[in-house]
């Protein structure tokens, strides 16, 4: 089920149609309002199609994308192939990511946000270089 705060944003700012797709590297699913998906797809379309990274992006993310809608209770039917690929079962986490949402298996999410093994100084430096 999509949390009420995200459903409210979808209802107030976007149409009812959504796109769900595999993430490129993370073991999660991406959920885009159709308007944001169209922007993303146009951006991908404008990239050099001869680049291997672009072809991988198209094969992994674009090719897996399926249109979907929330039901009246805010539930989303996730296609079985996408569910299997992202190990979507048991407890799930839905995370807002500005222009999209991510749907994670709780264990995968916990591992993805675990910062205990990173070099914090290097991480802070990298973010500072990006202006954050």
N, C-alpha and C positions, 0 to 999 in steps of 0.2 A: 504494500500500500504506500502510495506517495504521501508524505506528511502534509498536513493541512496548510502549513505556511507556503509550501511550494505549489500546492494546488491553487491557492489564492493568487499567487503571482501568475501562474499559467492562465487562470480565468480572467484576470484583469488586464493582462498585457499581450496575450497570445491567443491564437485560435486553439481549438480542441485537439488538433492533430499533432502528433509527436513522431519522432524518429528514434528508434533504438538500434544500437550497433555495438560491435566489439570495440574495445579500446585497442590502440595500436600495440602497446607493450604491457600495460597493467592488466591484471586479471580482474577486470570489472567491465560493466556495460556503460555505454554513454547514452543518455536520454536527452534529446534536443527538441525544443519547440520547433515546429516545421519552419518557421521564419528564420531561426538561427541555423537550422540544418541547411537551408537553401544558401545562406551566406557562406557557410563552411564549404559546401559542395562547389559553389562558384569559385571560391579561393583555390580549392584543390584543382579544379578544372583549368585555372589560369597558370598553374605551375608547369614547369617543363616536364612533359610526359616521358622524356628520355632518361630522367634520373631514376635510379633504382629505388631510392627512398620514397619517391612519389608513387611508383608502381606498387611498392609494398603497402603504402598507406591506402591506396585504392583497393587493393586486394583484401586487405585485412579489415578496414573500417567501412569504406563505401560499399563494397560487395556484400557485407553482412547486414547492412541497414534495412530495416523494415518499418513501414508506417504502422502506427498503433494509436490507440486512444485510451484514456482512462474511463472506467465505468462510473456510474453515479456515486459509488462509495470511494472513488479515488484509487481503485485497484487497476493494475496493469497486467495484462496477460503477456508474459515473456515467452517468446518462441523457444521451443525445447533446445534447438541447436545453440542458440545464444546462451541459454541457461547452463547448458553443459559446458560450453567453452569457458565461461567465467566462473564455473563452480558455484552457481547461484542456487543455494539451498540452505535450509536452516534459517538462522537469524541473519537478516539483511540490514545493510546500512545504506541510506540514500543521502548523498552529499551534494550540496549546491556548489557549482563551479562557475559562477558568473553567467555564462551564456548557455550552460548545459547542466545536467545533473549526472552523477555517477552512481551506479548501483553495485554494491560490493557484498560479498560474503563477509560476515563479521570477522572471521579469523584472518582473511586476506587483508581487510581494511586495517585491522590492528597491526599486522606486520608492515603494511605500507607506510603507516604513520609513525612507526617506532623509530625514534631518533637516537636511541642509545648507542648505536654503532657508527654514527657519522662523526666526522671531524667538524665540530661546531664552529670553530674559528674559520675554517675554510668555507663553510656554508654561509656564515655571516658575511664574509668577505665577498663571496660570489654574489650574494643578494645586494650588497652595497654597490658593486660594480654595475648592477642592473638598475641602480637608482632606488632601491627599496630599503 
